[in-house]
Amino acid sequence: MDKDIVPELAKAIDESFKLKTKESRVLKDKLLRLKKKMANHEDSSQFAKELGDILADAFKDNLKDGVLPDGKMYYNIADRLINPRLKENYNIINDYGKEVQTSLNKDAGISIKAIDSGYNEDKVRGIVNYVSNSDKYEDAADTFYSSIENFSMSVIDNLIRSNADFHYKAGLSPKIIRKSNGHCCDWCSNLVGVYDYKDVKDNGNAVFRRHRHCDCTVIYDPRDGGKKRNVHTHKDWTDPDKNDKIKERIKLSEKEQSNKGLNRETRIDKKKIFSNDYDRKFNSLGENKRVTKELRSKSKEILRHRDGTKFEDLVFVDSKTGRSLVSNKFNVENTAFQTKEMKKMIKSLEEGRVIAIHNHPGSLFPSVDDLNVCYNRKYKYGLVIAHNGEVFKYSVNNNFDMILYNIVFNKIGINGYSEEYKNELTKLGISIEVLK
């Protein structure tokens, strides 16, 4: 019986992909922009293109001469190698695009959630069939690699189209922008411009299409399409019959906050935080009484100090003595700062001795940056003190794959934390526990 080459080949491709994603400056930059709520769909397209290029390179690096039987990628090989990897690329890109769209919606005052791009099974099947029908893989290789990039970028195109369509049906007037890279063909040049979605929404419209090696960018920002236009006077108008329906979908932010100068979304839940149940959460950490008392006390100090702000404090606690250092004067949103004294503490103590505490004003799960810092500084573990009363304990056993973590992170954001996701994180060498 001939040896099944797919498992070993799939593993090699996945390892190449994982390594290249870690090394990619483009991906790191786009993830940072996403974290800082600065990303738009130009970032989404660049993220998709980079991920498509990386996957294509991973195939290219491992499908050398002599690897495939008779130099041909038979269907049973092509389907098992290509389909799951394109699906994984879709998941990563779709999650990134949804995060961007959700942020843009929020900035535009739109309460509608971002929706999925939709996995294009027909396109994937076409790629698999093309490669497997070629007598020699090398004859199909170049087109296959460009198809991976094309497929990856089309995920964002389809996501933009789906969300623009949803907004159009909700009563808004989306505008679609198509931009070139400055070196495009005549066909692409003729499509560059700004379009009202209602004029290009029909299936088959060329604005959303891309050819092989096409680097054009399709953009939708809901902040540019919040009003209807009267086609005769060209003035903004509001349909009184639809006004109430639109208001149901739009977050009105004109009400004054009950506490002047404070961000209502980042107020702490005092009822939960200053309760016996909250105090007991720290008992579950298994530290000695002195350290437990310090962890509990400093956590509450952080929350009192940063109540109603988007700023973060950082505390280091020596897990043997209970000695602590505090950084609470760094006023950059969603960023914690390590002081010189803290750096000295990390260097002077053995690895795995320092416990780090910092707050998350948005009450989010530990981020990629949190985990990277935990691993690089060799914390015993970290604590994220959420403004809603949650406490997350996290630790990292190895240099994890940040792309895979972001996939799980986004799933948790949608579905909540569960045993299933806990197991997925464990496979990545990450431990995250919600203290009870």
C-alpha positions as CSV (number, residue, x, y, z in Angstrom):
1,M,0.0,0.0,0.0
2,D,1.3,3.5,-0.9
3,K,2.1,5.8,2.0
4,D,-0.4,8.5,2.7
5,I,1.6,11.7,2.3
6,V,-1.1,14.1,3.4
7,P,-0.7,14.1,7.2
8,E,3.1,14.7,7.1
9,L,2.7,17.3,4.3
10,A,-0.2,19.1,6.1
11,K,1.9,19.3,9.3
12,A,4.9,20.8,7.4
13,I,2.6,23.4,5.7
14,D,1.0,24.3,9.0
15,E,4.3,24.7,10.7
16,S,5.6,27.0,7.9
17,F,2.4,29.0,8.1
18,K,2.7,29.4,11.8
19,L,6.3,30.5,11.7
20,K,5.7,33.0,8.9
21,T,2.7,34.5,10.7
22,K,4.8,35.1,13.8
23,E,7.5,36.8,11.8
24,S,5.1,39.0,9.8
25,R,5.5,42.7,10.6
26,V,2.4,43.4,8.6
27,L,0.2,41.2,10.7
28,K,1.6,42.6,13.9
29,D,0.9,46.1,12.7
30,K,-2.6,45.3,11.7
31,L,-3.4,43.5,15.0
32,L,-2.0,46.5,16.9
33,R,-4.2,48.9,14.9
34,L,-7.2,46.6,15.6
35,K,-6.4,46.6,19.3
36,K,-6.2,50.4,19.4
37,K,-9.5,50.7,17.5
38,M,-7.7,52.4,14.6
39,A,-8.2,49.8,11.9
40,N,-10.4,50.3,8.8
41,H,-11.1,48.1,5.8
42,E,-7.9,49.1,4.1
43,D,-6.2,47.4,7.0
44,S,-8.6,44.4,6.6
45,S,-7.6,44.1,2.9
46,Q,-3.8,44.3,3.7
47,F,-4.3,41.8,6.5
48,A,-6.1,39.4,4.1
49,K,-3.5,39.9,1.4
50,E,-0.6,39.2,3.8
51,L,-2.3,36.1,5.2
52,G,-3.0,34.8,1.7
53,D,0.6,35.4,0.6
54,I,1.9,33.6,3.7
55,L,-0.3,30.6,3.1
56,A,0.7,30.5,-0.6
57,D,4.4,30.6,0.5
58,A,3.8,27.8,3.0
59,F,2.5,25.6,0.2
60,K,5.3,26.7,-2.1
61,D,8.0,25.9,0.4
62,N,6.7,22.4,1.0
63,L,5.5,21.2,-2.4
64,K,9.0,20.7,-3.9
65,D,9.9,18.4,-6.8
66,G,9.4,14.7,-5.9
67,V,7.0,15.3,-3.0
68,L,3.8,14.5,-5.0
69,P,3.2,11.1,-6.6
70,D,3.9,11.4,-10.4
71,G,4.3,15.1,-9.9
72,K,0.5,15.4,-9.7
73,M,-1.8,16.6,-6.9
74,Y,-4.6,14.1,-7.1
75,Y,-8.0,15.1,-5.9
76,N,-7.8,13.2,-2.6
77,I,-4.6,15.0,-1.8
78,A,-5.7,18.4,-3.1
79,D,-9.1,18.4,-1.2
80,R,-7.5,17.4,2.1
81,L,-4.6,19.9,1.8
82,I,-6.3,22.9,0.3
83,N,-9.8,22.9,1.7
84,P,-9.1,23.0,5.5
85,R,-6.3,25.6,5.1
86,L,-8.4,28.0,3.0
87,K,-11.2,27.5,5.6
88,E,-8.8,28.4,8.4
89,N,-7.6,31.5,6.5
90,Y,-11.2,32.4,5.9
91,N,-11.9,32.2,9.7
92,I,-9.0,34.4,10.6
93,I,-9.7,37.0,8.0
94,N,-13.4,37.0,8.6
95,D,-12.9,37.5,12.3
96,Y,-10.5,40.4,11.7
97,G,-12.9,42.0,9.2
98,K,-15.9,41.6,11.6
99,E,-13.9,43.3,14.4
100,V,-13.1,46.2,12.1
101,Q,-16.7,46.5,10.9
102,T,-18.0,46.4,14.5
103,S,-15.7,49.2,15.5
104,L,-16.7,51.3,12.4
105,N,-20.3,50.7,13.2
106,K,-19.8,51.8,16.8
107,D,-18.0,55.0,15.7
108,A,-20.8,55.7,13.3
109,G,-23.4,55.3,16.1
110,I,-24.9,52.2,14.5
111,S,-26.0,49.5,16.9
112,I,-26.2,46.8,14.2
113,K,-23.7,44.0,14.7
114,A,-21.2,43.1,11.9
115,I,-22.2,40.0,10.0
116,D,-20.1,37.2,8.4
117,S,-18.6,37.3,5.0
118,G,-19.8,33.8,4.2
119,Y,-17.5,31.0,3.2
120,N,-17.4,30.6,-0.6
121,E,-17.4,26.8,-1.0
122,D,-17.9,27.0,-4.7
123,K,-14.7,29.1,-5.1
124,V,-12.7,26.7,-3.0
125,R,-14.1,23.7,-4.9
126,G,-13.0,25.4,-8.1
127,I,-9.5,25.9,-6.8
128,V,-9.3,22.2,-5.7
129,N,-10.6,21.0,-9.0
130,Y,-8.3,23.2,-11.1
131,V,-5.2,21.9,-9.2
132,S,-6.2,18.3,-9.2
133,N,-7.2,18.3,-12.9
134,S,-3.7,19.5,-14.0
135,D,-1.5,16.6,-15.2
136,K,1.5,18.2,-13.5
137,Y,1.3,20.3,-10.3
138,E,4.1,22.6,-11.5
139,D,1.9,23.7,-14.4
140,A,-0.9,24.8,-12.1
141,A,1.3,26.1,-9.2
142,D,1.5,29.8,-10.1
143,T,-2.2,30.1,-10.7
144,F,-2.9,28.1,-7.5
145,Y,-0.7,30.5,-5.4
146,S,-2.3,33.6,-6.9
147,S,-5.8,32.0,-6.3
148,I,-5.0,31.7,-2.5
149,E,-4.3,35.5,-2.3
150,N,-7.3,36.3,-4.5
151,F,-9.5,34.1,-2.3
152,S,-8.2,35.6,0.9
153,M,-8.8,39.2,-0.3
154,S,-12.3,38.3,-1.5
155,V,-13.2,37.4,2.1
156,I,-13.1,41.1,2.9
157,D,-14.8,42.1,-0.3
158,N,-17.7,39.8,0.5
159,L,-17.8,40.9,4.1
160,I,-18.0,44.6,3.0
161,R,-20.7,43.7,0.5
162,S,-22.8,41.8,3.1
163,N,-22.6,44.5,5.7
164,A,-23.3,47.3,3.3
165,D,-26.3,45.4,2.0
166,F,-27.5,44.9,5.6
167,H,-27.1,48.6,6.3
168,Y,-28.9,49.5,3.1
169,K,-31.9,47.4,4.0
170,A,-31.8,49.1,7.5
171,G,-32.4,52.4,5.9
172,L,-28.9,53.8,5.5
173,S,-27.1,54.9,2.3
174,P,-23.8,53.0,2.2
175,K,-21.0,54.3,-0.1
176,I,-18.5,51.8,-1.6
177,I,-15.0,53.0,-2.4
178,R,-12.8,51.1,-4.8
179,K,-9.1,52.1,-4.8
180,S,-6.2,50.9,-6.9
181,N,-2.6,50.3,-5.9
182,G,-1.4,52.8,-8.5
183,H,-0.1,50.1,-10.9
184,C,-3.4,48.4,-11.9
185,C,-4.7,47.4,-15.3
186,D,-7.1,49.4,-17.5
187,W,-10.0,47.2,-16.3
188,C,-9.3,48.1,-12.6
189,S,-8.6,51.7,-13.4
190,N,-12.0,52.1,-14.9
191,L,-13.6,50.8,-11.7
192,V,-11.8,53.2,-9.3
193,G,-14.2,55.6,-7.6
194,V,-17.0,56.1,-5.0
195,Y,-20.3,54.4,-5.5
196,D,-23.7,54.5,-3.9
197,Y,-24.3,50.9,-2.8
198,K,-27.8,50.9,-4.3
199,D,-26.2,51.4,-7.7
200,V,-23.8,48.5,-7.4
201,K,-25.7,46.1,-5.2
202,D,-26.9,43.7,-7.9
203,N,-25.1,40.4,-8.2
204,G,-22.4,40.4,-10.8
205,N,-21.5,44.0,-10.4
206,A,-17.8,44.5,-11.3
207,V,-17.0,46.8,-8.3
208,F,-16.7,43.8,-6.0
209,R,-14.8,41.6,-8.5
210,R,-11.1,41.0,-8.7
211,H,-9.0,39.2,-11.2
212,R,-5.8,37.2,-10.8
213,H,-3.0,39.3,-9.1
214,C,-5.5,42.1,-8.4
215,D,-4.4,44.3,-5.4
216,C,-7.3,46.8,-5.6
217,T,-9.0,47.6,-2.3
218,V,-12.7,47.8,-1.7
219,I,-13.7,49.9,1.3
220,Y,-16.9,50.6,3.2
221,D,-17.0,53.0,6.2
222,P,-20.5,53.5,7.6
223,R,-19.6,56.9,8.8
224,D,-19.7,58.0,5.2
225,G,-23.2,56.8,4.5
226,G,-25.4,57.7,7.4
227,K,-27.9,59.9,5.5
228,K,-30.3,59.5,2.7
229,R,-30.3,61.9,-0.3
230,N,-33.1,63.5,-2.2
231,V,-32.3,62.7,-5.9
232,H,-34.0,65.9,-7.1
233,T,-32.7,68.5,-4.6
234,H,-29.5,66.7,-3.6
235,K,-30.2,67.7,0.0
236,D,-30.2,65.5,3.0
237,W,-33.7,64.4,4.0
238,T,-35.3,62.2,6.6
239,D,-38.3,60.0,5.8
240,P,-40.6,60.6,8.8
241,D,-42.2,57.2,8.4
242,K,-38.8,55.5,8.7
243,N,-37.3,57.7,11.3
244,D,-38.5,55.7,14.3
245,K,-37.3,52.4,12.7
246,I,-33.8,53.9,12.0
247,K,-33.6,55.2,15.6
248,E,-34.2,51.7,16.9
249,R,-30.9,50.7,15.1
250,I,-28.9,53.7,15.9
251,K,-27.3,54.4,19.3
252,L,-28.1,57.9,20.4
253,S,-25.3,59.3,22.4
254,E,-26.6,62.8,23.0
255,K,-27.7,62.1,26.6
256,E,-25.5,63.7,29.2
257,Q,-23.6,61.2,31.4
258,S,-24.7,61.1,35.0
259,N,-21.2,61.6,36.2
260,K,-19.5,64.5,34.5
261,G,-16.0,63.7,33.3
262,L,-16.4,60.0,33.7
263,N,-16.9,57.5,30.9
264,R,-20.1,55.6,31.8
265,E,-19.0,52.5,29.8
266,T,-15.9,52.1,32.0
267,R,-17.5,52.7,35.4
268,I,-16.7,50.0,37.9
269,D,-19.4,47.7,39.3
270,K,-19.1,48.8,42.9
271,K,-21.8,46.4,44.1
272,K,-19.8,43.4,42.9
273,I,-16.3,44.6,43.6
274,F,-16.8,45.7,47.2
275,S,-18.5,42.5,48.2
276,N,-17.5,39.4,50.2
277,D,-17.9,37.3,47.0
278,Y,-15.3,39.4,45.2
279,D,-12.9,39.1,48.2
280,R,-13.2,35.3,48.1
281,K,-12.1,35.2,44.5
282,F,-8.5,35.9,45.6
283,N,-8.6,33.1,48.1
284,S,-8.7,30.6,45.3
285,L,-5.3,31.7,44.0
286,G,-3.6,29.6,46.7
287,E,-1.1,32.2,47.9
288,N,-0.2,32.9,51.5
289,K,-2.3,35.3,53.6
290,R,0.0,38.2,53.2
291,V,0.3,37.9,49.4
292,T,-3.5,37.3,49.1
293,K,-4.3,40.4,51.1
294,E,-1.9,42.4,48.9
295,L,-3.4,41.1,45.6
296,R,-6.9,41.9,46.8
297,S,-6.0,45.3,48.2
298,K,-4.1,46.5,45.1
299,S,-6.8,45.2,42.8
300,K,-9.3,47.4,44.5
301,E,-6.9,50.4,44.6
302,I,-6.5,50.1,40.8
303,L,-10.3,50.0,40.2
304,R,-11.0,52.9,42.5
305,H,-8.2,55.0,40.7
306,R,-9.3,54.1,37.2
307,D,-13.1,54.2,37.7
308,G,-14.7,55.8,34.7
309,T,-11.5,56.1,32.6
310,K,-9.9,54.1,29.8
311,F,-6.5,54.2,31.5
312,E,-4.7,51.2,33.1
313,D,-2.6,50.8,36.2
314,L,0.0,48.0,36.7
315,V,1.1,46.4,40.0
316,F,3.8,43.8,40.6
317,V,3.6,41.6,43.7
318,D,6.4,39.4,45.0
319,S,4.6,36.0,45.5
320,K,6.9,35.1,48.4
321,T,7.1,38.3,50.4
322,G,4.0,40.3,49.3
323,R,6.1,43.3,48.5
324,S,4.5,45.4,45.7
325,L,5.4,48.1,43.2
326,V,2.8,50.3,41.5
327,S,2.6,52.2,38.2
328,N,-0.4,54.5,38.2
329,K,0.7,57.7,36.4
330,F,0.7,56.6,32.8
331,N,-2.4,58.1,31.1
332,V,-2.5,56.5,27.7
333,E,-5.7,54.7,26.9
334,N,-5.7,50.9,27.3
335,T,-2.0,50.7,28.0
336,A,-0.1,49.7,31.1
337,F,3.4,51.0,31.8
338,Q,6.3,49.2,33.6
339,T,8.4,51.6,35.7
340,K,12.2,51.3,36.0
341,E,11.8,49.9,39.6
342,M,9.5,47.2,38.1
343,K,12.1,46.3,35.5
344,K,14.7,45.9,38.3
345,M,12.3,43.7,40.3
346,I,11.9,41.4,37.3
347,K,15.6,41.1,36.8
348,S,16.5,40.7,40.5
349,L,13.9,37.9,41.3
350,E,13.9,34.4,39.9
351,E,11.6,33.5,37.0
352,G,8.0,32.7,38.0
353,R,8.0,34.8,41.2
354,V,6.3,38.0,40.2
355,I,2.5,38.3,39.9
356,A,1.3,41.1,37.7
357,I,-2.1,42.9,38.1
358,H,-3.6,45.4,35.6
359,N,-7.1,46.5,34.9
360,H,-9.2,46.3,31.7
361,P,-11.6,49.3,31.5
362,G,-13.6,47.5,28.8
363,S,-13.8,44.3,30.9
364,L,-12.2,42.3,28.1
365,F,-10.5,39.0,28.2
366,P,-6.6,38.9,28.4
367,S,-5.2,40.2,25.1
368,V,-2.4,38.9,22.9
369,D,-0.2,41.6,24.3
370,D,-1.0,40.5,27.9
371,L,0.0,36.9,27.1
372,N,3.2,38.0,25.3
373,V,4.3,40.1,28.2
374,C,3.5,37.4,30.7
375,Y,5.7,34.9,28.7
376,N,8.5,37.4,28.1
377,R,8.7,38.7,31.6
378,K,8.2,35.2,33.1
379,Y,5.4,36.1,35.5
380,K,4.2,33.5,37.8
381,Y,0.8,34.5,36.4
382,G,-1.1,37.7,35.6
383,L,-4.4,39.0,36.8
384,V,-6.7,41.1,34.6
385,I,-9.0,43.1,36.9
386,A,-12.1,43.9,34.8
387,H,-14.3,47.0,35.6
388,N,-17.4,44.8,35.6
389,G,-16.1,42.7,38.5
390,E,-14.6,39.8,36.6
391,V,-11.1,38.6,37.5
392,F,-9.1,36.7,34.9
393,K,-6.0,34.7,35.9
394,Y,-3.7,33.8,33.0
395,S,-0.3,32.2,32.4
396,V,1.7,31.1,29.3
397,N,3.9,28.0,29.1
398,N,5.4,28.6,25.6
399,N,5.8,31.1,22.8
400,F,2.2,30.7,21.5
401,D,0.7,31.4,18.0
402,M,-0.9,34.9,18.3
403,I,-3.1,34.3,15.1
404,L,-4.6,31.2,16.5
405,Y,-5.2,32.9,19.9
406,N,-7.0,35.8,18.1
407,I,-9.3,33.2,16.5
408,V,-10.2,31.8,19.9
409,F,-10.4,35.3,21.5
410,N,-12.9,36.4,18.9
411,K,-15.0,33.3,19.4
412,I,-15.0,33.9,23.2
413,G,-16.1,37.5,22.5
414,I,-19.1,36.2,20.6
415,N,-20.1,33.1,22.5
416,G,-18.6,33.6,26.0
417,Y,-15.9,31.6,27.7
418,S,-16.5,27.8,27.9
419,E,-14.8,24.5,28.6
420,E,-14.3,24.0,24.9
421,Y,-12.4,27.3,24.5
422,K,-10.4,26.6,27.6
423,N,-9.3,23.3,26.1
424,E,-8.3,25.1,22.8
425,L,-6.2,27.5,24.8
426,T,-4.6,24.7,26.7
427,K,-3.4,23.2,23.4
428,L,-1.7,26.6,22.6
429,G,0.1,26.5,26.0
430,I,-2.2,29.1,27.5
431,S,-4.1,28.9,30.8
432,I,-6.9,31.3,31.5
433,E,-9.2,31.0,34.4
434,V,-12.2,33.1,35.5
435,L,-12.0,33.4,39.2
436,K,-15.1,32.4,41.1
